[in-house]
Amino acid sequence: MRADAIRVRLLGVVRVVCGFRRRGGIQKAGENFKGRWPGKLQRESFWSHNDISTRIHLGATLVHVGSIVPWSICLIFFYFFFIKRTLSNLVTTMYQVVLGGAECGNIGPTGNAAASKRKRGREGHRLIGAGMLGVVLLIVAVAAWCYYTASLKKADQLKTELLNLHKDGFVIRNQAGVVVFRMAFRSGTLDLDSCSKKGVILSCDRSDVGKVNFFIQVVWPRDTVMCYRVRWEELVPGRPVEHAMDYNGSHWYGGDERATQHWPLSIAGQQEPEPFITSDVYSNRHKFGGILERYWLSSNAVAIKINDSVPFHLGWDEVAQTMRFQARYQDSPYKLLQGPQGHAELSYRVCVGSDITSIHKYMVRRYFNKPNKVPSEAVFHHPIWSTGALHKSEVSQENLLTYVANIQKYGFNCSHLELVDCYTSNYGDFDFDPIKFPNATAMFLQLKADGILVSLWTHPFANYDSANFGEGVRKGLFVREPTGSLPALVRWWNGIGAIFDFTNPETRDWYASQLRALKSKYGVASFKFDAGETSYLPRQFSTFAPLHDPSTFTRRYTEMAIPFNERAELRVGYQSQNISCFFRLIDRDSVWGYELGLKSLIPTVLTISILGYQFILPGTIGGNMYLNRTDSSRRLPDRELYIRWLELSAFMPAMQFSIPPWEYDDEVVQIAQRFTALHETLVAPRVLELAGEVLDTGDPIVRPLWWIATDDEAAYKIDSQFLIGDDLMVAPVLEPGKQERDIYLPAGKWQSYKGEYFDKGPMYLTDYPVDLDEIAYFVWAQ
């Protein structure tokens, strides 16, 4: 009786673990075992069936249990109790037969003996069958257990810290367990059986299409930041690598300057991956811009940086809400340096932080170059005056001096004067056209006496009709066609010519000597370096130093500005944050919209600030007034547009006029005088203080609202307001015909330019009145 009670209790455990019910059938194994004990179980549920075949049928039913571990347990328990009870019953039966015959003194009739023998034979066969089935079930249980433990080990191998790797991608969670980043593999799926984990490195060597070199390495740079190095190298020559980054319901920022700029990034349609290289987006508005970096930042406090060695192509898919990262050499300007049969590699680093501001600060300090000095303070305080938009290629000594006289007449300050476009006889020459400037030396002496400094426009081209074209050919100063014997001719906006090869030390020395000669001869203060985009290189070319990444050409060109960086100006940048000069936005049209218009200014300035370029020129006030690219029927930008552009520029790091305010009327002149003074007294001191911090931190001068409101979803979508530092918020009017606008105030206490106090934020000020001669701004109130 005691043995039977123990058996009943153990069988109760098996009954619950295996999910067996007398009436309910087989349930998912283990689901009734959570927090329960079997209680008083009835033996009749299984063992009440004395017929062996019934027990075999019921036992076999247990094979359908749905969980490997409970299944293994119930098989072992079932086999043990089944065989033991069956043997016990058989021995008892035999004992009863033999004992009963002895007591009666005979075996009985012959027929009864034969029947008893046949019955014992059937019982024996059933016993053998039951034993064999038990052995099979035990083997299956052991195999299932081994498979389960191997699966647990593999699952552990495919997880590293907060990253989970799957055959078709990976996901990353933050410390709270929320998925903040998703990346899908588009060029192949991993063979997870080829993966292994050693320390903090998870690696795989096969995909569904062949051998690969794949790994993910965990890096802990600090307590609040966790980074993952990811690398996929195709070992089959000619195969591209492509991963697709999911927007994951977050807002993304960074990448590059665009013709149509939005903040946060907005992807439209489907774009196959294209070379992520510097381009002139004024000429080709669907390309990537002249200032770009392989860096993106998410409102989920995630940042991604593509490695410099990658032949990087970028595409997107609006429907799938993904950005497509691709590495390839076929049909691409990226070149293999080791030969034609190299392998494409896509490698990058993903870092996760506690909030978007802190993760960006970490990435800037870790991966971006920083300037080593602040440019001339005068450029921050006083506006630049340029002849570009006003006179274009018709500039001359006469109209230049008239322009300067009017600057002084209307009482404006001037950091320096930019002499732009066609002051030489031909493009590529480095001296003044004697017809347009009959006495350049006397002109510069007069300007110096008036306290006016001058910078000259320069570019990387030498047209075929210039005096320097022949010299450049003889000395091998130009980018060459693929054979290397002839200069490669290119078309740019001012004609056809050769482009200087700035990878060649001799070219760099020769070009710099021409600039130094101008500086020495005329007292030129600095230079405005125009163009420099990779898109101006010919499709097939060769350079003195091979270019694995075509944008390296942009980097080499920007380095030419270093000796003149006090007042130098560039419009391109690639890994050029350490060049301590001003970076200008690409030319703007005289329009209101997001396509190179007024509305694009704030998104573009914020974008290149995030990319590490902090000394920013927003371009000429009112746009460049190119024909057929203006909202005005006059030769001037629309008056209201010009005023609103002027007001916004007053709150940028530096101001730049070309079309002067006196071309309109006295009211516009007075507005310009007031806002240049406001820039000098309110904005410039703050900007200069922040500029000094840039040298150490790289933090933006012009900041998005989320910089001080990382938990505020509304702040992530504001593209018409910005901060200077943390305590001055600006909200310009950017719509025609409007003298009011909605303004978003982050949490805190703010004082408006009218003296009002607001301390119940975050909040919206709906239809806040802003007259035509005003711009709304708010100062953080202590």
Secondary structure by P-SEA (a helix, b strand, c coil): caaaaaaaaaaaaaaaaacccccccccccccccccccccccccccccccccaaaaaaaaaaacccccaaaaaaaaaaaaaaaaaaaaaaaaaaaaaaaaaaaaacccccaaaaaaaaaaaaaaaaaaaaaaaaaaaaaaaaaaaaaaaaaaaaaaaaaccccccccccccccccccccccbbbbbcccccccccccccccbbbbccccccccccbbbbbcccccbbbbbbbbbbccccbbbbbbbbcccbbbbbccccccccccccccccccccccccccccccccccccccccbbbbcccbbbbbcccccbbbbbbccccbbbbbbbccccccccccccbbbbbbbbbbbbcccaaaaaaaaaaccbbbbccccccccccbbbbbccccccccccaaaaaaaaaaaaaacccccbbbbccccccccccccccccccccaaaaaaaaaaacbbbbbbbcccccccccaaaaaaaaccccccccccbbbbbbcccbbbbbbccccaaaaaaaaaaaaaaaaacccccccccccccccccccccccccccccaaaaaaaaacccccccbbbbccccccccccbbbbcccccccccccccccaaaaaaaaaaaacccccccccccccccccccccccccccaaaaaaaaaaaaaccbbbbccccccccaaaaaaaaaaaaaaacccaaaaaaaaaaccccccccccccccccccccccccccccccccccbbbbbbccccccbbbbbbccccccccccccccccccccccccccccbbbbbcccc
